[in-house]
Amino acid sequence: MRWTIVGFSALGLTIAYLDRAALSVAMPHMSDEFHISSAVQGVMLSAFFWTYALFQVPSGWLLDRFGPRVIYPIAVGWWSIWTALTALARGVGSVMVFRLGLGIGEAPVQPANVKVVSRWFPRKERAFASSLFDMGQQIGTALSIPVVTALTLYGGWRLSFVVIGLVGLLWIVGWAVVYREPEEHPRVSAAELAHIRSDQGGETPAEVADGTVPWRELLSDSQVWALTVGYVFRSLAGAFFLTWYPSYLLDDRGFSEADFGMVGWIPSLIAIGSTVLGGIVSDRMLASGASPNLARKVPIVAGLGLSACIGFAPFIQSNVVLMVILTVSSAAHSFAGAAILSLPAEVARSSECVGAVAGFQNFGSQVGNLLSPIAIGLFLASSGGSYVGPLLGAAVSCLASAAIYLFWVRVKPVAKRDDHPTDPADQNEGTTA
């Protein structure tokens, strides 16, 4: 049953990314209709992330307090309505308002998925499970290109927002039917429940019993800040594919709309498999006896390091080679994702505050997503449309993020709930987490 649950989480994230990426694909058409400059386009593309970032931490608290069964469908319903309302936009101001509303609704999605995995999976399966729901990010982004392009060509860009807004409402029905906590689910056997609870990581019994961790302790926890700052730099690079990527290919590289609709989705498609591969590698390393610290960091550092190849893009003349570089960069960036998303459960002091820690981590992600499109838009406006600076900046951000995860983050050692004693060396390692 746990695989069905994570499948619904993946579908929820797919819908979320389809909704948020739709503006990027529609932006060339909207800019022609509303006569929007590059600098203003950057602000519009970032508007979603303003409220999305602001509501990350409150979303984590709500998820820890009320659980994914309640909060997740409320969030999906809210963001689906604001997506559909975008069809009523009459200018920059109204688009901004609708994107701010969308950001509020989507804020709980990643903390909810992280919370679901922490509740439904033992530690040895969390990276792979995280890779499965994180596929939704790449699937939604990939689908947005052909779906929004086709709907726009058929009925205009407004139709695309109405159609994808309706999809989320269907997901709510499925979630209400399927999701329960493992202990309360009628389709979870005793054997599966024992498997889920076999390895939840080290927790302090008093904290689990109390159900809360003071916010002051979270704010003073260096590992919470490590996850937050690491994700800021990762997202500074990744936001390019969510925001300016279509405009880069269409306006700077001379792709036609037909060409873009045919090949623009390739980086996101390849990234789907890369996301799963990263999760498999991390969990296989853990299962083979590698320390959790090593098993999580190898795919993160390797993926982010390779993703820095995006810095070569502006110096490549061939569009074919360009697409190869962008695909490699996107895939490598996604390869690191599953292990990163498993980290809140790995560093949180108890399972009861995983949602809050994930909220802090995803807040860092959205700070990067917020700053990146604005910075790119301002650079384009001041440089005559050159993408050299933005793409080199993305490469530097990847390397900075890799360094943070390598040297700052510390993962708790394995602590199985069985009759076998824990290795004293592992207990000593856990004190640094």
C-alpha positions as a Markdown table, in Angstrom:
| # | Residue | x | y | z |
|---|---|---|---|---|
| 1 | Met | 0.0 | 0.0 | 0.0 |
| 2 | Arg | 2.9 | 2.3 | 0.6 |
| 3 | Trp | 3.8 | 2.3 | -3.1 |
| 4 | Thr | 0.2 | 3.3 | -4.0 |
| 5 | Ile | 0.4 | 6.2 | -1.4 |
| 6 | Val | 3.6 | 7.5 | -2.9 |
| 7 | Gly | 2.2 | 7.2 | -6.3 |
| 8 | Phe | -0.6 | 9.6 | -5.4 |
| 9 | Ser | 2.0 | 12.0 | -3.9 |
| 10 | Ala | 3.8 | 11.9 | -7.2 |
| 11 | Leu | 0.6 | 12.7 | -9.1 |
| 12 | Gly | 0.0 | 15.6 | -6.8 |
| 13 | Leu | 3.4 | 17.1 | -7.5 |
| 14 | Thr | 2.9 | 16.5 | -11.2 |
| 15 | Ile | -0.2 | 18.6 | -11.1 |
| 16 | Ala | 1.5 | 21.3 | -9.0 |
| 17 | Tyr | 4.4 | 21.6 | -11.5 |
| 18 | Leu | 2.1 | 21.5 | -14.5 |
| 19 | Asp | 0.2 | 24.4 | -13.0 |
| 20 | Arg | 3.3 | 26.5 | -12.0 |
| 21 | Ala | 5.2 | 25.9 | -15.3 |
| 22 | Ala | 2.3 | 26.8 | -17.5 |
| 23 | Leu | 3.1 | 30.5 | -17.2 |
| 24 | Ser | 6.6 | 30.0 | -18.4 |
| 25 | Val | 5.3 | 28.3 | -21.6 |
| 26 | Ala | 2.5 | 30.8 | -22.1 |
| 27 | Met | 4.8 | 33.8 | -21.3 |
| 28 | Pro | 5.9 | 34.5 | -25.0 |
| 29 | His | 2.2 | 34.8 | -26.0 |
| 30 | Met | 1.2 | 36.8 | -22.9 |
| 31 | Ser | 4.1 | 39.2 | -23.4 |
| 32 | Asp | 3.0 | 39.9 | -27.0 |
| 33 | Glu | -0.6 | 40.5 | -25.8 |
| 34 | Phe | 0.2 | 42.7 | -22.8 |
| 35 | His | 3.5 | 44.2 | -24.2 |
| 36 | Ile | 5.6 | 43.1 | -21.3 |
| 37 | Ser | 9.4 | 43.9 | -21.0 |
| 38 | Ser | 12.0 | 41.4 | -20.0 |
| 39 | Ala | 12.4 | 42.9 | -16.5 |
| 40 | Val | 8.7 | 42.8 | -15.8 |
| 41 | Gln | 8.5 | 39.2 | -17.2 |
| 42 | Gly | 11.1 | 38.3 | -14.6 |
| 43 | Val | 9.0 | 39.8 | -11.8 |
| 44 | Met | 5.9 | 38.0 | -13.1 |
| 45 | Leu | 7.7 | 34.6 | -13.2 |
| 46 | Ser | 8.9 | 35.1 | -9.7 |
| 47 | Ala | 5.6 | 36.2 | -8.2 |
| 48 | Phe | 4.5 | 32.7 | -7.5 |
| 49 | Phe | 7.5 | 32.0 | -5.4 |
| 50 | Trp | 6.9 | 35.0 | -3.1 |
| 51 | Thr | 3.9 | 33.5 | -1.3 |
| 52 | Tyr | 5.1 | 30.0 | -2.0 |
| 53 | Ala | 8.3 | 30.7 | 0.0 |
| 54 | Leu | 6.4 | 32.8 | 2.7 |
| 55 | Phe | 4.0 | 29.9 | 3.5 |
| 56 | Gln | 6.5 | 27.1 | 3.6 |
| 57 | Val | 7.2 | 27.1 | 7.3 |
| 58 | Pro | 3.5 | 27.6 | 8.3 |
| 59 | Ser | 2.7 | 24.7 | 5.9 |
| 60 | Gly | 5.1 | 22.4 | 7.7 |
| 61 | Trp | 3.6 | 23.3 | 11.0 |
| 62 | Leu | 0.1 | 22.6 | 9.7 |
| 63 | Leu | 1.2 | 19.3 | 8.3 |
| 64 | Asp | 2.7 | 18.2 | 11.6 |
| 65 | Arg | -0.5 | 19.4 | 13.4 |
| 66 | Phe | -3.3 | 18.1 | 11.1 |
| 67 | Gly | -1.5 | 15.6 | 8.8 |
| 68 | Pro | -1.4 | 15.2 | 5.0 |
| 69 | Arg | -4.8 | 13.6 | 4.8 |
| 70 | Val | -6.4 | 17.0 | 5.7 |
| 71 | Ile | -3.9 | 19.6 | 4.5 |
| 72 | Tyr | -2.9 | 18.2 | 1.1 |
| 73 | Pro | -6.4 | 18.1 | -0.5 |
| 74 | Ile | -7.2 | 21.6 | 0.8 |
| 75 | Ala | -4.0 | 22.9 | -0.8 |
| 76 | Val | -4.7 | 21.2 | -4.2 |
| 77 | Gly | -8.2 | 22.6 | -4.3 |
| 78 | Trp | -6.9 | 26.1 | -3.5 |
| 79 | Trp | -4.2 | 26.1 | -6.1 |
| 80 | Ser | -6.4 | 24.6 | -8.8 |
| 81 | Ile | -8.9 | 27.4 | -8.4 |
| 82 | Trp | -6.2 | 30.1 | -8.7 |
| 83 | Thr | -4.7 | 28.4 | -11.8 |
| 84 | Ala | -8.1 | 28.5 | -13.5 |
| 85 | Leu | -8.6 | 32.1 | -12.5 |
| 86 | Thr | -5.5 | 33.1 | -14.5 |
| 87 | Ala | -7.6 | 32.8 | -17.6 |
| 88 | Leu | -9.4 | 36.0 | -16.5 |
| 89 | Ala | -6.1 | 38.0 | -16.5 |
| 90 | Arg | -6.3 | 41.4 | -18.1 |
| 91 | Gly | -2.8 | 42.6 | -17.6 |
| 92 | Val | 0.4 | 42.3 | -15.5 |
| 93 | Gly | -1.3 | 43.2 | -12.2 |
| 94 | Ser | -4.0 | 40.5 | -12.4 |
| 95 | Val | -1.5 | 37.9 | -13.5 |
| 96 | Met | 0.6 | 38.7 | -10.4 |
| 97 | Val | -2.4 | 38.4 | -8.1 |
| 98 | Phe | -3.4 | 35.0 | -9.5 |
| 99 | Arg | 0.2 | 33.8 | -9.2 |
| 100 | Leu | 0.4 | 34.9 | -5.6 |
| 101 | Gly | -2.8 | 32.9 | -4.8 |
| 102 | Leu | -1.3 | 29.9 | -6.6 |
| 103 | Gly | 1.9 | 30.2 | -4.5 |
| 104 | Ile | -0.1 | 30.0 | -1.2 |
| 105 | Gly | -1.9 | 26.9 | -2.3 |
| 106 | Glu | 1.2 | 25.0 | -3.5 |
| 107 | Ala | 3.3 | 25.8 | -0.4 |
| 108 | Pro | 2.3 | 22.6 | 1.4 |
| 109 | Val | 3.0 | 20.2 | -1.5 |
| 110 | Gln | 6.7 | 19.3 | -0.9 |
| 111 | Pro | 6.5 | 19.3 | 2.9 |
| 112 | Ala | 3.4 | 17.1 | 2.6 |
| 113 | Asn | 5.2 | 14.6 | 0.3 |
| 114 | Val | 8.2 | 14.5 | 2.6 |
| 115 | Lys | 5.9 | 13.9 | 5.6 |
| 116 | Val | 4.1 | 11.1 | 3.8 |
| 117 | Val | 7.4 | 9.3 | 3.0 |
| 118 | Ser | 8.6 | 9.7 | 6.6 |
| 119 | Arg | 5.4 | 8.1 | 7.8 |
| 120 | Trp | 5.0 | 5.4 | 5.2 |
| 121 | Phe | 8.6 | 4.2 | 4.5 |
| 122 | Pro | 11.5 | 2.8 | 6.5 |
| 123 | Arg | 14.7 | 4.7 | 6.2 |
| 124 | Lys | 16.3 | 2.2 | 3.8 |
| 125 | Glu | 13.5 | 3.0 | 1.2 |
| 126 | Arg | 13.1 | 6.7 | 1.7 |
| 127 | Ala | 15.5 | 8.0 | -1.0 |
| 128 | Phe | 13.8 | 5.7 | -3.6 |
| 129 | Ala | 10.4 | 6.7 | -2.4 |
| 130 | Ser | 11.3 | 10.4 | -2.5 |
| 131 | Ser | 12.6 | 9.9 | -6.1 |
| 132 | Leu | 9.2 | 8.5 | -7.0 |
| 133 | Phe | 7.2 | 11.4 | -5.8 |
| 134 | Asp | 9.8 | 13.9 | -7.0 |
| 135 | Met | 9.3 | 12.5 | -10.5 |
| 136 | Gly | 6.2 | 14.6 | -10.5 |
| 137 | Gln | 8.4 | 17.7 | -10.7 |
| 138 | Gln | 9.9 | 16.6 | -14.0 |
| 139 | Ile | 6.7 | 15.0 | -15.4 |
| 140 | Gly | 4.7 | 18.1 | -14.7 |
| 141 | Thr | 7.4 | 20.4 | -16.2 |
| 142 | Ala | 7.8 | 18.1 | -19.2 |
| 143 | Leu | 4.0 | 17.9 | -19.8 |
| 144 | Ser | 3.6 | 21.6 | -19.5 |
| 145 | Ile | 5.5 | 22.2 | -22.7 |
| 146 | Pro | 3.4 | 20.0 | -25.2 |
| 147 | Val | 0.1 | 20.4 | -23.2 |
| 148 | Val | 0.2 | 24.2 | -22.9 |
| 149 | Thr | 1.6 | 24.7 | -26.4 |
| 150 | Ala | -1.1 | 22.4 | -27.9 |
| 151 | Leu | -3.9 | 24.1 | -25.9 |
| 152 | Thr | -2.6 | 27.5 | -26.7 |
| 153 | Leu | -2.5 | 26.8 | -30.4 |
| 154 | Tyr | -6.0 | 25.2 | -30.2 |
| 155 | Gly | -7.8 | 27.8 | -28.1 |
| 156 | Gly | -5.4 | 30.4 | -26.8 |
| 157 | Trp | -3.3 | 30.6 | -23.7 |
| 158 | Arg | -6.3 | 31.2 | -21.5 |
| 159 | Leu | -7.8 | 27.8 | -22.2 |
| 160 | Ser | -4.6 | 26.1 | -21.0 |
| 161 | Phe | -5.0 | 27.5 | -17.5 |
| 162 | Val | -8.7 | 26.4 | -17.3 |
| 163 | Val | -8.0 | 22.9 | -18.3 |
| 164 | Ile | -5.0 | 22.2 | -16.0 |
| 165 | Gly | -6.9 | 23.9 | -13.2 |
| 166 | Leu | -9.6 | 21.3 | -13.5 |
| 167 | Val | -7.2 | 18.4 | -13.2 |
| 168 | Gly | -6.3 | 19.1 | -9.6 |
| 169 | Leu | -10.0 | 18.8 | -8.5 |
| 170 | Leu | -10.1 | 15.2 | -9.7 |
| 171 | Trp | -7.0 | 14.3 | -7.7 |
| 172 | Ile | -8.7 | 15.4 | -4.5 |
| 173 | Val | -11.3 | 12.7 | -4.8 |
| 174 | Gly | -8.6 | 10.0 | -5.2 |
| 175 | Trp | -6.6 | 11.2 | -2.2 |
| 176 | Ala | -9.7 | 11.3 | 0.0 |
| 177 | Val | -10.4 | 7.7 | -0.8 |
| 178 | Val | -6.9 | 6.3 | -0.6 |
| 179 | Tyr | -4.9 | 8.1 | 2.1 |
| 180 | Arg | -4.9 | 7.2 | 5.8 |
| 181 | Glu | -2.0 | 6.9 | 8.3 |
| 182 | Pro | -0.3 | 3.5 | 8.2 |
| 183 | Glu | -1.7 | 2.4 | 11.5 |
| 184 | Glu | -5.2 | 3.3 | 10.5 |
| 185 | His | -5.3 | 2.0 | 6.9 |
| 186 | Pro | -7.5 | -1.0 | 6.4 |
| 187 | Arg | -5.3 | -2.3 | 3.5 |
| 188 | Val | -2.0 | -2.3 | 5.4 |
| 189 | Ser | -1.1 | -5.7 | 6.7 |
| 190 | Ala | 0.6 | -6.3 | 10.0 |
| 191 | Ala | 3.7 | -7.4 | 8.0 |
| 192 | Glu | 3.8 | -4.2 | 6.0 |
| 193 | Leu | 3.3 | -2.1 | 9.1 |
| 194 | Ala | 6.2 | -3.8 | 10.8 |
| 195 | His | 8.3 | -3.2 | 7.8 |
| 196 | Ile | 7.5 | 0.5 | 7.7 |
| 197 | Arg | 8.3 | 0.9 | 11.4 |
| 198 | Ser | 11.4 | -1.3 | 11.3 |
| 199 | Asp | 13.9 | 1.5 | 10.7 |
| 200 | Gln | 12.6 | 5.0 | 11.4 |
| 201 | Gly | 16.0 | 6.5 | 12.4 |
| 202 | Gly | 17.1 | 7.7 | 15.8 |
| 203 | Glu | 14.4 | 9.6 | 17.8 |
| 204 | Thr | 14.2 | 10.9 | 21.3 |
| 205 | Pro | 11.3 | 9.0 | 23.0 |
| 206 | Ala | 10.3 | 12.1 | 25.0 |
| 207 | Glu | 10.0 | 14.2 | 21.9 |
| 208 | Val | 7.9 | 11.6 | 20.1 |
| 209 | Ala | 5.6 | 11.4 | 23.1 |
| 210 | Asp | 5.3 | 15.1 | 23.3 |
| 211 | Gly | 4.7 | 15.5 | 19.6 |
| 212 | Thr | 6.3 | 18.9 | 19.3 |
| 213 | Val | 9.8 | 20.4 | 19.1 |
| 214 | Pro | 10.1 | 24.1 | 20.1 |
| 215 | Trp | 10.5 | 26.5 | 17.2 |
| 216 | Arg | 13.5 | 28.1 | 19.0 |
| 217 | Glu | 15.3 | 24.8 | 18.9 |
| 218 | Leu | 14.6 | 24.4 | 15.2 |
| 219 | Leu | 15.8 | 27.9 | 14.4 |
| 220 | Ser | 19.0 | 27.2 | 16.4 |
| 221 | Asp | 19.7 | 23.8 | 14.8 |
| 222 | Ser | 22.6 | 24.1 | 12.4 |
| 223 | Gln | 21.4 | 21.2 | 10.3 |
| 224 | Val | 18.1 | 23.0 | 9.6 |
| 225 | Trp | 20.0 | 25.9 | 8.3 |
| 226 | Ala | 22.3 | 23.7 | 6.3 |
| 227 | Leu | 19.3 | 22.2 | 4.5 |
| 228 | Thr | 17.8 | 25.6 | 3.9 |
| 229 | Val | 20.9 | 27.3 | 2.6 |
| 230 | Gly | 21.9 | 24.3 | 0.5 |
| 231 | Tyr | 18.5 | 24.4 | -1.2 |
| 232 | Val | 18.8 | 28.1 | -1.9 |
| 233 | Phe | 21.8 | 27.6 | -4.1 |
| 234 | Arg | 20.4 | 24.5 | -5.7 |
| 235 | Ser | 17.2 | 26.3 | -6.7 |
| 236 | Leu | 19.1 | 29.4 | -8.0 |
| 237 | Ala | 20.2 | 27.0 | -10.8 |
| 238 | Gly | 17.1 | 24.9 | -11.1 |
| 239 | Ala | 14.7 | 27.8 | -11.4 |
| 240 | Phe | 16.1 | 28.6 | -14.9 |
| 241 | Phe | 14.3 | 25.5 | -16.3 |
| 242 | Leu | 11.1 | 26.5 | -14.5 |
| 243 | Thr | 11.0 | 30.1 | -15.7 |
| 244 | Trp | 13.3 | 31.4 | -18.4 |
| 245 | Tyr | 14.1 | 28.2 | -20.3 |
| 246 | Pro | 11.3 | 28.5 | -22.9 |
| 247 | Ser | 12.2 | 32.1 | -23.6 |
| 248 | Tyr | 15.9 | 31.3 | -23.9 |
| 249 | Leu | 15.2 | 28.7 | -26.6 |
| 250 | Leu | 12.6 | 30.7 | -28.4 |
| 251 | Asp | 14.1 | 34.2 | -28.2 |
| 252 | Asp | 17.8 | 33.7 | -27.9 |
| 253 | Arg | 18.5 | 30.4 | -29.7 |
| 254 | Gly | 15.9 | 30.9 | -32.5 |
| 255 | Phe | 13.7 | 27.9 | -31.9 |
| 256 | Ser | 10.4 | 28.0 | -33.6 |
| 257 | Glu | 7.3 | 27.2 | -31.6 |
| 258 | Ala | 7.0 | 23.8 | -33.4 |
| 259 | Asp | 10.6 | 23.0 | -32.7 |
| 260 | Phe | 10.2 | 23.9 | -29.1 |
| 261 | Gly | 7.1 | 21.9 | -28.7 |
| 262 | Met | 8.9 | 18.9 | -30.2 |
| 263 | Val | 12.2 | 19.0 | -28.3 |
| 264 | Gly | 11.8 | 21.4 | -25.4 |
| 265 | Trp | 10.5 | 18.7 | -23.1 |
| 266 | Ile | 13.5 | 16.4 | -23.5 |
| 267 | Pro | 15.5 | 17.7 | -20.5 |
| 268 | Ser | 12.5 | 17.2 | -18.2 |
| 269 | Leu | 11.8 | 13.8 | -19.6 |
| 270 | Ile | 15.3 | 12.5 | -19.1 |
| 271 | Ala | 15.3 | 14.0 | -15.6 |
| 272 | Ile | 12.4 | 11.7 | -14.7 |
| 273 | Gly | 14.6 | 8.6 | -15.0 |
| 274 | Ser | 17.5 | 10.5 | -13.4 |
| 275 | Thr | 15.5 | 11.3 | -10.3 |
| 276 | Val | 14.6 | 7.6 | -9.8 |
| 277 | Leu | 18.2 | 6.5 | -10.5 |
| 278 | Gly | 19.5 | 8.9 | -7.8 |
| 279 | Gly | 17.1 | 7.5 | -5.2 |
| 280 | Ile | 18.1 | 3.9 | -6.1 |
| 281 | Val | 21.8 | 4.7 | -5.9 |
| 282 | Ser | 21.4 | 6.3 | -2.5 |
| 283 | Asp | 19.3 | 3.5 | -1.0 |
| 284 | Arg | 21.4 | 0.8 | -2.5 |
| 285 | Met | 24.5 | 2.3 | -1.0 |
| 286 | Leu | 22.8 | 2.4 | 2.4 |
| 287 | Ala | 21.7 | -1.2 | 2.0 |
| 288 | Ser | 25.2 | -2.3 | 1.1 |
| 289 | Gly | 26.6 | -1.0 | 4.4 |
| 290 | Ala | 27.7 | 2.5 | 3.5 |
| 291 | Ser | 27.1 | 5.1 | 6.2 |
| 292 | Pro | 23.9 | 7.2 | 5.8 |
| 293 | Asn | 26.1 | 10.3 | 5.6 |
| 294 | Leu | 27.9 | 8.8 | 2.6 |
| 295 | Ala | 24.8 | 7.2 | 1.0 |
| 296 | Arg | 22.9 | 10.5 | 0.9 |
| 297 | Lys | 25.8 | 12.8 | -0.1 |
| 298 | Val | 27.3 | 10.9 | -3.0 |
| 299 | Pro | 24.4 | 11.4 | -5.4 |
| 300 | Ile | 23.9 | 14.9 | -4.1 |
| 301 | Val | 27.4 | 16.1 | -4.6 |
| 302 | Ala | 28.0 | 14.1 | -7.9 |
| 303 | Gly | 24.7 | 15.4 | -9.3 |
| 304 | Leu | 25.1 | 19.0 | -8.5 |
| 305 | Gly | 28.7 | 19.0 | -9.6 |
| 306 | Leu | 27.8 | 17.6 | -13.0 |
| 307 | Ser | 24.9 | 19.9 | -13.3 |
| 308 | Ala | 27.3 | 22.9 | -13.4 |
| 309 | Cys | 27.9 | 22.0 | -17.0 |
| 310 | Ile | 25.1 | 24.4 | -17.8 |
| 311 | Gly | 27.8 | 27.1 | -17.7 |
| 312 | Phe | 29.0 | 25.9 | -21.1 |
| 313 | Ala | 25.6 | 26.5 | -22.8 |
| 314 | Pro | 26.1 | 30.1 | -23.9 |
| 315 | Phe | 29.3 | 29.3 | -25.7 |
| 316 | Ile | 27.9 | 26.4 | -27.8 |
| 317 | Gln | 26.9 | 27.2 | -31.4 |
| 318 | Ser | 25.0 | 24.0 | -32.3 |
| 319 | Asn | 21.5 | 23.8 | -30.9 |
| 320 | Val | 21.8 | 20.0 | -31.0 |
| 321 | Val | 24.8 | 20.1 | -28.7 |
| 322 | Leu | 23.1 | 22.8 | -26.6 |
| 323 | Met | 20.1 | 20.5 | -26.0 |
| 324 | Val | 22.5 | 17.7 | -25.0 |
| 325 | Ile | 24.2 | 20.0 | -22.4 |
| 326 | Leu | 20.9 | 21.3 | -21.0 |
| 327 | Thr | 19.6 | 17.7 | -20.8 |
| 328 | Val | 22.7 | 16.5 | -18.9 |
| 329 | Ser | 22.5 | 19.5 | -16.6 |
| 330 | Ser | 18.8 | 19.0 | -15.9 |
| 331 | Ala | 19.3 | 15.2 | -15.4 |
| 332 | Ala | 22.2 | 15.7 | -13.0 |
| 333 | His | 20.4 | 18.3 | -11.0 |
| 334 | Ser | 17.5 | 15.9 | -10.6 |
| 335 | Phe | 19.8 | 13.0 | -9.8 |
| 336 | Ala | 20.6 | 14.8 | -6.5 |
| 337 | Gly | 16.9 | 15.5 | -5.7 |
| 338 | Ala | 15.8 | 12.2 | -4.1 |
| 339 | Ala | 18.6 | 12.2 | -1.5 |
| 340 | Ile | 18.0 | 15.8 | -0.7 |
| 341 | Leu | 14.3 | 15.3 | -0.2 |
| 342 | Ser | 15.1 | 12.4 | 2.2 |
| 343 | Leu | 17.2 | 14.6 | 4.4 |
| 344 | Pro | 14.5 | 16.3 | 6.6 |
| 345 | Ala | 13.6 | 12.8 | 8.0 |
| 346 | Glu | 17.3 | 12.1 | 8.3 |
| 347 | Val | 18.3 | 15.1 | 10.4 |
| 348 | Ala | 15.0 | 15.9 | 12.2 |
| 349 | Arg | 15.2 | 15.1 | 16.0 |
| 350 | Ser | 11.8 | 13.3 | 15.8 |
| 351 | Ser | 9.3 | 12.1 | 13.3 |
| 352 | Glu | 6.8 | 14.6 | 14.7 |
| 353 | Cys | 8.8 | 17.6 | 13.3 |
| 354 | Val | 9.7 | 16.3 | 9.9 |
| 355 | Gly | 7.0 | 18.5 | 8.3 |
| 356 | Ala | 8.5 | 21.6 | 10.0 |
| 357 | Val | 12.0 | 20.8 | 8.9 |
| 358 | Ala | 10.9 | 20.1 | 5.4 |
| 359 | Gly | 9.1 | 23.4 | 5.4 |
| 360 | Phe | 12.3 | 25.2 | 6.3 |
| 361 | Gln | 14.2 | 23.3 | 3.6 |
| 362 | Asn | 11.6 | 24.1 | 1.0 |
| 363 | Phe | 11.6 | 27.7 | 2.1 |
| 364 | Gly | 15.2 | 27.8 | 1.0 |
| 365 | Ser | 14.3 | 26.3 | -2.3 |
| 366 | Gln | 11.7 | 29.0 | -2.9 |
| 367 | Val | 14.1 | 31.8 | -1.9 |
| 368 | Gly | 16.3 | 30.6 | -4.8 |
| 369 | Asn | 13.3 | 30.2 | -7.1 |
| 370 | Leu | 12.2 | 33.7 | -6.2 |
| 371 | Leu | 15.5 | 35.5 | -6.7 |
| 372 | Ser | 16.6 | 33.7 | -9.9 |
| 373 | Pro | 13.9 | 34.8 | -12.4 |
| 374 | Ile | 14.1 | 38.4 | -11.2 |
| 375 | Ala | 17.9 | 38.5 | -11.4 |
| 376 | Ile | 17.8 | 36.9 | -14.9 |
| 377 | Gly | 15.2 | 39.4 | -16.1 |
| 378 | Leu | 17.2 | 42.4 | -14.8 |
| 379 | Phe | 20.4 | 41.0 | -16.3 |
| 380 | Leu | 18.7 | 40.5 | -19.7 |
| 381 | Ala | 17.3 | 44.1 | -19.6 |
| 382 | Ser | 20.7 | 45.6 | -18.8 |
| 383 | Ser | 22.8 | 43.4 | -21.1 |
| 384 | Gly | 20.8 | 43.6 | -24.2 |
| 385 | Gly | 19.3 | 40.1 | -23.8 |
| 386 | Ser | 22.6 | 38.1 | -23.1 |
| 387 | Tyr | 22.2 | 34.8 | -21.2 |
| 388 | Val | 25.9 | 34.4 | -20.5 |
| 389 | Gly | 25.7 | 35.8 | -17.0 |
| 390 | Pro | 22.6 | 33.9 | -15.9 |
| 391 | Leu | 23.9 | 30.5 | -17.2 |
| 392 | Leu | 27.4 | 31.0 | -15.6 |
| 393 | Gly | 25.6 | 32.1 | -12.4 |
| 394 | Ala | 23.6 | 28.8 | -12.5 |
| 395 | Ala | 26.8 | 26.8 | -12.8 |
| 396 | Val | 28.4 | 28.6 | -9.8 |
| 397 | Ser | 25.2 | 28.0 | -7.7 |
| 398 | Cys | 25.3 | 24.3 | -8.4 |
| 399 | Leu | 28.9 | 24.1 | -7.1 |
| 400 | Ala | 28.1 | 26.2 | -4.1 |
| 401 | Ser | 25.2 | 23.9 | -3.2 |
| 402 | Ala | 27.3 | 20.8 | -3.6 |
| 403 | Ala | 29.9 | 22.2 | -1.2 |
| 404 | Ile | 27.2 | 23.0 | 1.4 |
| 405 | Tyr | 25.8 | 19.5 | 1.4 |
| 406 | Leu | 29.3 | 18.0 | 1.4 |
| 407 | Phe | 30.8 | 20.0 | 4.3 |
| 408 | Trp | 27.9 | 21.2 | 6.4 |
| 409 | Val | 25.1 | 18.6 | 6.4 |
| 410 | Arg | 25.4 | 15.7 | 8.8 |
| 411 | Val | 23.1 | 12.7 | 8.6 |
| 412 | Lys | 22.1 | 10.6 | 11.6 |
| 413 | Pro | 23.4 | 7.0 | 11.8 |
| 414 | Val | 21.1 | 4.0 | 11.3 |
| 415 | Ala | 19.1 | 3.1 | 14.4 |
| 416 | Lys | 17.0 | 0.1 | 13.8 |
| 417 | Arg | 14.1 | -0.8 | 16.1 |
| 418 | Asp | 14.8 | -4.4 | 16.8 |
| 419 | Asp | 16.5 | -6.6 | 19.3 |
| 420 | His | 20.0 | -6.1 | 18.0 |
| 421 | Pro | 22.2 | -3.6 | 19.9 |
| 422 | Thr | 23.3 | -0.4 | 18.1 |
| 423 | Asp | 26.9 | 0.0 | 17.2 |
| 424 | Pro | 28.5 | 2.3 | 19.8 |
| 425 | Ala | 30.4 | 4.0 | 17.0 |
| 426 | Asp | 27.1 | 4.8 | 15.3 |
| 427 | Gln | 25.8 | 6.3 | 18.5 |
| 428 | Asn | 28.8 | 8.6 | 18.7 |
| 429 | Glu | 28.3 | 9.7 | 15.1 |
| 430 | Gly | 24.7 | 10.5 | 15.9 |
| 431 | Thr | 25.7 | 13.1 | 18.4 |
| 432 | Thr | 26.9 | 15.3 | 15.6 |
| 433 | Ala | 23.7 | 15.2 | 13.6 |
